[in-house]
Amino acid sequence: MLRASRTACLAAFLILAGAGVFAQPIPATACTHAASDTCYAAMRPRADLGWLHYYRSQAPGTAPSVAVIALHGHPRDANRTFNAALHAVQAAGKQDQTLVIAPVFQVAETAASRCRTKGVPAAQVDDLLWTCSSWIEGGGAFSSFAALDALVRELHQRWPSLQTITIAGFSAGAQLVQHYIGFAAAPTPGGPALRYVVASPGTWLYFNATRPVATPTANCPTQNQWKYGTENLPARLGRKAEDARQAYAAADVHYLAGALDTGNHPGSFFRILDKSCAANTQGPYRLERALAYAAAERQQQAPGAVARELTVVPGCAHDVTCVFTSPAAQSRCRTSRPLLGADRGCPPRRGC
């Protein structure tokens, strides 16, 4: 059921939700108030690859039980996204047991004029690089999906106390998360459980040919192709469409959208919304596209399956800070357990 004011335990998803042998030494200081250079760390997914950088709220040696990987939007505003997730954790009083991570998908300085944010360090020699848009759909010389897999392994290795990792994305970061779910590496046996939060993406990955806005395929031949659908999947993803659909269906996922993330007013950032024919078959604005996707998923789900919920956050347009730290995102579960009470939070997709 779609809910406007009663959250489906967002913070339980946000807060509860290997490859680090090539990592650089990480500074001992922590970012307990805001992103800064002192907690800007890096790791190599493989010895022959460049560095992937990320902000992190705790240094190795601490023992958090849960982690949040918060993924930035198109401007690559990892600092602002980190701050929004950190403040949500602090508002819940869970900063000690929660590790907040915000990776940066770096773009070469000569190509980053349209996707840079003040305060985020520029790409350096030997960094992993993407374009302003390739990271959103798993592209890059080293796939951004593979980079996320490596980051999950890194967190498990450096913070072995972790029981749950939530991968949460906003805007373009939400597109990355929603596309990644079906292609993510299987969780390590005995390792942290994985959860996902998809918040206000511009477009969605559909696993069939049905769209809310009926358009003959001849008039929009791209509507079922990657990144809008599963036709012509890039070989780098390493998974067939049906396998990806099944992996997505089995994942622990929650959807978010701002109630004011609609129309063409300044707060909706309509100017940068994807308006291609493939995008427009999903609806006119982000809120409508989220509502339509959640409804379509509910109609297509297997009999007896627990429906995923879409939390519509009152008072928020297209603003990661508003959405992640909103009162709706801090409400309580529909059980007696507090929203952020136990390390595992509420039972996945049951009672939240």
Residue pairs with C-beta under 8 A, 6 or more apart in sequence:
1 307
1 309
2 291
2 294
2 295
2 309
2 310
2 312
3 309
3 310
3 311
3 312
4 259
4 312
4 314
4 328
5 314
5 328
5 331
6 311
6 328
6 331
6 334
7 311
7 313
7 328
7 329
7 330
7 331
8 254
8 309
8 311
8 352
9 254
9 333
9 339
9 345
9 346
9 352
10 197
10 254
10 256
10 311
10 328
10 329
10 330
11 88
11 92
11 329
11 330
11 339
11 340
12 333
12 339
12 340
12 345
12 346
12 352
13 166
13 168
13 195
13 196
13 197
13 252
13 254
13 345
14 68
14 85
14 88
14 89
14 166
14 168
14 197
14 324
14 329
15 66
15 68
15 88
15 89
15 92
15 94
15 98
15 166
15 340
15 345
16 66
16 164
16 166
16 195
16 340
16 343
16 344
16 345
17 66
17 67
17 68
17 164
17 165
17 166
17 167
17 168
17 193
17 194
17 195
17 197
17 345
18 150
18 152
18 153
18 154
18 156
18 157
18 188
19 43
19 44
19 45
19 46
19 150
19 151
19 153
19 154
19 157
20 43
20 153
20 154
20 157
20 158
21 157
22 43
22 44
22 45
22 46
22 47
23 41
23 42
23 43
23 44
23 154
23 158
24 41
24 42
24 43
24 51
26 41
26 56
26 59
26 60
26 158
27 38
27 39
27 41
27 59
28 59
28 61
29 38
29 39
29 59
30 39
30 56
30 57
30 58
30 59
30 62
31 38
31 39
31 55
31 56
31 57
31 82
31 86
31 100
32 57
32 95
33 86
34 79
34 82
34 83
34 86
35 55
35 78
35 79
35 80
35 82
35 83
35 86
35 102
35 119
37 121
39 55
39 56
39 57
39 59
40 53
40 54
40 55
40 121
41 53
41 54
41 55
41 56
42 51
42 52
42 53
42 54
43 51
43 52
43 54
43 150
43 151
43 154
44 50
44 51
44 52
45 52
45 128
45 142
45 146
45 147
45 150
46 150
49 128
49 142
50 126
50 127
50 128
50 129
50 142
51 124
51 126
51 127
51 128
52 103
52 104
52 127
52 128
52 147
52 150
52 151
53 103
53 104
53 106
53 121
53 127
54 78
54 101
54 102
54 103
54 104
54 151
55 78
55 79
55 82
55 100
55 101
55 102
55 104
56 99
56 100
56 101
56 102
57 82
57 86
57 89
57 95
57 98
57 99
57 100
57 101
58 64
58 99
58 159
60 158
60 159
62 99
62 159
63 159
63 161
64 96
64 97
64 98
64 99
64 159
64 161
64 162
65 97
65 98
65 161
65 162
65 163
65 164
65 343
66 94
66 97
66 98
66 99
66 162
66 163
66 164
66 165
66 166
66 343
67 98
67 99
67 100
67 101
67 155
67 159
67 162
67 164
67 165
67 166
67 192
68 85
68 89
68 98
68 99
68 100
68 101
68 165
68 166
68 168
69 101
69 102
69 103
69 148
69 151
69 152
69 155
69 165
69 166
69 167
69 168
70 81
70 82
70 84
70 85
70 100
70 101
70 102
70 168
70 169
70 170
70 173
70 324
71 81
71 102
71 103
71 167
71 168
71 169
71 170
71 173
71 174
71 176
71 177
72 78
72 80
72 81
72 102
72 103
72 104
72 105
72 117
72 170
72 172
72 173
73 81
73 170
73 171
73 172
73 173
73 320
74 115
74 132
74 133
74 136
74 171
74 172
74 272
75 115
75 116
75 117
76 104
76 105
76 106
76 107
76 112
76 115
76 116
76 117
76 120
76 132
77 117
77 120
77 320
78 102
78 103
78 104
78 117
78 120
79 102
79 117
79 119
79 120
80 117
80 320
80 321
81 102
81 170
81 173
81 320
82 100
82 101
82 102
83 321
84 170
84 320
84 321
84 323
84 324
84 325
85 100
85 102
85 168
85 324
86 95
86 100
87 321
87 324
87 325
88 324
88 325
88 329
88 330
89 95
89 98
89 100
91 325
91 330
92 330
92 339
92 340
93 340
94 340
97 343
99 155
99 159
99 162
101 151
101 155
103 147
103 148
103 151
104 120
104 121
105 130
105 135
105 140
105 144
105 147
106 122
106 123
106 127
106 128
106 129
106 130
107 115
107 116
107 123
107 129
107 130
107 131
107 132
108 123
108 129
109 122
109 123
111 131
111 132
112 122
112 123
112 132
114 132
115 132
116 122
123 129
128 140
128 141
128 142
128 147
129 140
129 141
130 139
130 140
130 144
131 139
131 140
133 139
134 140
134 144
135 144
135 176
136 144
136 172
136 175
136 176
136 179
136 227
137 175
137 176
137 179
137 226
137 227
138 144
138 145
138 176
138 179
138 180
138 183
138 234
138 236
138 237
139 234
139 236
140 147
143 236
143 237
144 176
144 180
145 179
145 180
145 183
145 184
145 237
148 167
148 176
148 180
148 184
149 184
149 185
152 165
152 167
152 185
152 192
152 194
153 188
155 162
155 165
155 192
156 162
156 165
156 188
156 191
156 192
162 192
163 192
163 193
163 343
163 344
164 192
164 193
164 194
164 195
164 343
164 344
164 345
165 192
165 193
165 194
165 195
166 194
166 195
166 196
166 197
167 177
167 180
167 194
167 195
167 196
167 197
168 177
168 196
168 197
168 199
168 324
169 175
169 176
169 177
169 178
169 197
169 198
169 199
169 201
170 199
170 200
170 320
170 323
170 324
171 199
171 200
171 201
171 202
171 318
171 320
172 201
172 202
174 198
174 199
174 200
174 201
175 201
175 202
175 203
175 204
175 227
177 196
177 197
177 198
178 196
178 198
178 201
178 204
178 205
179 205
179 227
181 196
181 247
181 248
181 251
181 253
182 205
182 207
182 239
182 243
182 244
182 245
182 247
182 248
182 251
183 237
183 238
183 239
183 244
183 247
184 194
184 247
184 251
187 193
187 194
193 252
193 344
193 348
194 251
194 252
195 252
195 253
195 254
195 348
196 251
196 252
196 253
196 254
197 253
197 254
197 255
197 256
198 253
198 254
198 255
198 256
199 255
199 256
199 257
199 320
199 323
199 324
200 256
200 257
200 258
200 261
200 286
200 290
200 318
200 323
201 286
201 289
201 290
202 272
202 273
202 274
202 279
202 286
202 289
203 227
203 228
203 274
203 278
203 279
203 282
203 289
204 228
204 282
204 289
204 290
204 293
205 227
205 228
205 229
205 230
206 224
206 228
206 229
206 230
206 282
206 293
206 296
207 229
207 230
207 241
207 244
207 245
207 248
208 229
208 300
209 217
209 223
209 224
209 229
210 296
210 300
211 223
211 281
211 282
212 281
212 282
212 283
212 288
212 289
212 292
212 295
212 296
213 280
213 281
213 282
213 283
214 281
215 223
215 277
215 280
215 281
217 223
217 224
219 277
220 277
220 278
220 281
222 228
222 276
222 277
222 278
223 229
223 277
223 278
223 281
224 230
224 231
225 231
225 232
225 278
226 232
226 233
226 234
228 278
228 279
228 281
228 282
230 241
230 244
230 245
231 241
233 239
233 240
233 241
233 244
237 244
239 247
249 301
249 302
249 305
252 348
252 349
253 308
254 308
254 309
254 311
255 290
255 293
255 294
255 308
255 309
255 310
255 311
256 290
256 310
256 311
256 313
256 323
256 329
257 286
257 287
257 290
257 291
257 310
257 311
257 312
257 313
258 286
258 287
258 312
258 313
258 316
258 317
258 318
258 319
258 322
258 323
259 287
259 312
259 313
259 314
259 315
259 316
260 267
260 268
260 287
260 315
260 316
260 317
261 267
261 268
261 285
261 286
261 287
261 316
261 317
261 318
262 268
262 285
262 286
262 287
262 288
263 270
263 285
264 270
265 317
267 317
267 318
267 319
268 285
268 286
268 317
268 318
269 317
269 318
270 285
273 279
273 285
273 286
279 289
282 289
282 292
282 293
283 289
283 291
283 292
286 318
287 312
290 310
290 312
291 310
291 312
294 308
294 309
294 310
297 307
297 308
298 307
298 308
301 307
306 349
306 350
308 349
311 328
311 329
313 322
313 323
313 326
313 328
313 329
314 326
314 328
315 322
315 326
316 322
316 323
316 326
323 329
330 339
331 339
332 338
332 339
333 339
333 345
333 346
333 351
333 352
334 351
334 352
335 346
335 347
335 351
335 352
337 345
337 346
339 345
339 346
345 352
346 352
